Amino acid sequence: MMSDCEKNTIKLRELFKKTSSEVNLRGIIGVTEYKLVYDQLLPVQKKRLVEITDNKHDGFFENGNFISFAYVYPNGIVEKIGLKKDGVFDEDAWNTYSRWYAYLNKSLDTTSEKIAERFNGVPIKATASGIVSKLTNVSQYFPTVVSHRVHAELSGIGWRGKNGLIVNPLYSCMIRLSGVVTSAPLIKTQKVKDSCQECNSCIEECSFLKHSDKLDDYREQCRIYINSLGLEAEVCGKCIKACVHSQRFYSKPEQKKKQSLNKVFYTDP
């Protein structure tokens, strides 16, 4: 006889498979403890999470779960990042990536709303474009969001790469993240081992990452650079493309066959 955790986890995966099919995207979903996520957030992000969850925070902290999920960029989209035409950046090509960035954000928000409704939870929406240009320093960004990278890492969707992004063992960095907080009992998924090892593809591609030890805050330089690009969305993506090109964590479909309730679930459209 299945437990409530098992029943709910199967229902969650069925719903996620359906929603990922509706938006025609590949997806990844896992679960971790709300308390673990809260404890690892920056103080200003803890405050933001309490604001979002409102009067449910105490209950979530005692017995809540963080549903972490990601959608994957279609094959070939990250190839559009940083392309050059006649010696200059091909803005039209790069904006193809920008548009998919926006589409994944929209799809993540739609999915988080559906999961929250089904499991009586609170959606933690995707980090949308339009924030960076309004800031005068990157430090102003952190109080506005809850780090999706924290719950994605804790739930096993991936590990924190050398570029600071989540690296998934199947899809590299070409994912966007979102989440839902719920008090529904669910099976927690396993954290995965950091496997970047000697690979420095992202660092070699980005001068800000490469010289981060000489900069006051490389993230501020990144923010300024993103603004200077003037793309349709506030994106760069060069380090993502470099990670994908390394072929270290990409195109290993055999991994998806190893599905179990205590490991992240992969779904295809």
Rosetta blueprint (number, residue, H / E / L):
1 M L
2 M L
3 S L
4 D H
5 C H
6 E H
7 K H
8 N H
9 T H
10 I H
11 K H
12 L H
13 R H
14 E H
15 L H
16 F H
17 K H
18 K H
19 T H
20 S H
21 S H
22 E H
23 V L
24 N L
25 L L
26 R E
27 G E
28 I E
29 I E
30 G E
31 V E
32 T E
33 E E
34 Y H
35 K H
36 L H
37 V H
38 Y H
39 D H
40 Q H
41 L L
42 L L
43 P H
44 V H
45 Q H
46 K H
47 K H
48 R H
49 L H
50 V H
51 E H
52 I H
53 T H
54 D H
55 N H
56 K H
57 H H
58 D H
59 G H
60 F H
61 F H
62 E H
63 N H
64 G L
65 N E
66 F E
67 I E
68 S E
69 F E
70 A E
71 Y E
72 V E
73 Y L
74 P L
75 N L
76 G L
77 I L
78 V H
79 E H
80 K H
81 I L
82 G L
83 L L
84 K E
85 K E
86 D L
87 G L
88 V E
89 F E
90 D L
91 E H
92 D H
93 A H
94 W H
95 N H
96 T H
97 Y H
98 S H
99 R H
100 W H
101 Y H
102 A H
103 Y H
104 L H
105 N H
106 K H
107 S H
108 L H
109 D H
110 T H
111 T H
112 S H
113 E H
114 K H
115 I H
116 A H
117 E H
118 R H
119 F L
120 N L
121 G L
122 V E
123 P E
124 I E
125 K L
126 A L
127 T L
128 A L
129 S L
130 G L
131 I L
132 V H
133 S H
134 K H
135 L L
136 T L
137 N L
138 V H
139 S H
140 Q H
141 Y L
142 F H
143 P H
144 T H
145 V L
146 V L
147 S L
148 H H
149 R H
150 V H
151 H H
152 A H
153 E H
154 L H
155 S H
156 G L
157 I L
158 G L
159 W E
160 R E
161 G L
162 K L
163 N L
164 G L
165 L L
166 I E
167 V E
168 N E
169 P L
170 L L
171 Y E
172 S E
173 C L
174 M L
175 I E
176 R E
177 L E
178 S E
179 G E
180 V E
181 V E
182 T E
183 S L
184 A L
185 P L
186 L L
187 I L
188 K L
189 T L
190 Q L
191 K L
192 V L
193 K L
194 D L
195 S L
196 C L
197 Q L
198 E L
199 C L
200 N L
201 S H
202 C H
203 I H
204 E H
205 E H
206 C L
207 S H
208 F H
209 L H
210 K H
211 H L
212 S H
213 D H
214 K H
215 L L
216 D L
217 D L
218 Y H
219 R H
220 E H
221 Q H
222 C H
223 R H
224 I H
225 Y H
226 I H
227 N H
228 S H
229 L H
230 G L
231 L L
232 E L
233 A L
234 E L
235 V L
236 C L
237 G L
238 K H
239 C H
240 I H
241 K H
242 A H
243 C H
244 V H
245 H H
246 S L
247 Q L
248 R L
249 F L
250 Y E
251 S L
252 K L
253 P H
254 E H
255 Q H
256 K H
257 K H
258 K L
259 Q L
260 S L
261 L L
262 N L
263 K L
264 V L
265 F E
266 Y E
267 T E
268 D L
269 P L
